[in-house]
Amino acid sequence: MMLDSGRWFWLVVSGIVVSLLYLLAPILTPFLTAAFLAYLGDPLVDRLETWKFSRTLSVTTVFLVIFLFILVFFLFLLPVLETQVKLFIGKVPAYIDWVVNVLGPYLHEHFQVDTSVLEVDKIKSVITSHWQETGGFIRNAIQTISKSGFVVLGWVANLALIPIITFYLLRDWDRMVAYIDDLLPRSIQPLVAKLGRESDEVLGAFLRGQLLVMLALAGIYSLGLSLVGLEFALLIGLIAGLVSFVPYLGLIVGVAIAGIAILFQTQDVFDLFWVLAVFGVAQVIEGTVLTPLLVGERIGLHPVTVIFSVLAGGQLFGFFGILLALPVAAVLAVIMRHIHSTYKQSHIYGIDEPDPDPLEVVDLDVNDDRDTATKGQE
């Protein structure tokens, strides 16, 4: 009875927590964003503390580094990306004409594909007019936000809350972990602590290590493609780097987009060699330097798990769900491995040994009686 009541208690608590997360999702985004940044920065703070820095000074240093990086991204990279996207959209009609005039006859001759059914002129006009109506994504976002004063206030409040919450979470992260550990029932504390450590290893390997690998690959791709002379080097490099959390997906997407772009730009097939060389060198650097150094031997989340969890989180809880998806997936993956290990060691999984043959038992008993009689005669 006590066991059943304990299970019901945890089921009720879990239901209440999930319900609150669902209801409060719109206002929890800045808190979860701050927790994500604090989780990324806590190991750096701990490292600085081992170098005899005070906790406050360590937190301040890491805090400034994180938000300086974010500031540089928004002030420098975002406008450059918008320029490249605008340039790309402007050249889409020329790309479509090239496909129709160059590839059209080949496709019609060898595969009987009629490109006239694509209504090329209509496609070009739709793309051009849509971009002219919406403008750049920065200006469009600002216009959307500015339509409502309350929306503006909400965005400003969220942006202001994120650095404040991040600072306090960074300062008190170890204290909060110790406090939660102290609140756990003593009967389950060893198991929860073990699962927590394993979850931290999995999540840390992906979020900290793989995120750095993705950013490094984006930089290598962008630099290499710019040296090749590709016009959209930064845009393509960032896209290939950001999707590289799935093994070989960044390579495939990057080679495909960069290859098509270089053909449109130069009409020289030999330039594909330089694109392949850039991605080949990047893969060698990733396999020999980046992944062993930044991720190590820790086992991260399976790529399919990552994709499914992000899509499921976005479907259920919106942007808040996307932020929450990977931590939940990491914890669930660890719990499932524990359940799997427990099941393999349980009597449910074990194969019962077959009952011994009665004839063998009788024969064994007869032999034992003979041996006893022989020893008695001796």
Helices and strands as residue ranges (DSSP letters): H 2-50, H 55-72, I 73-77, H 78-98, I 99-103, H 104-111, G 115-118, H 120-134, H 137-145, H 149-183, H 189-204, I 205-210, H 211-228, H 233-242, H 249-266, H 271-285, I 286-295, H 303-317, H 319-344, H 358-377
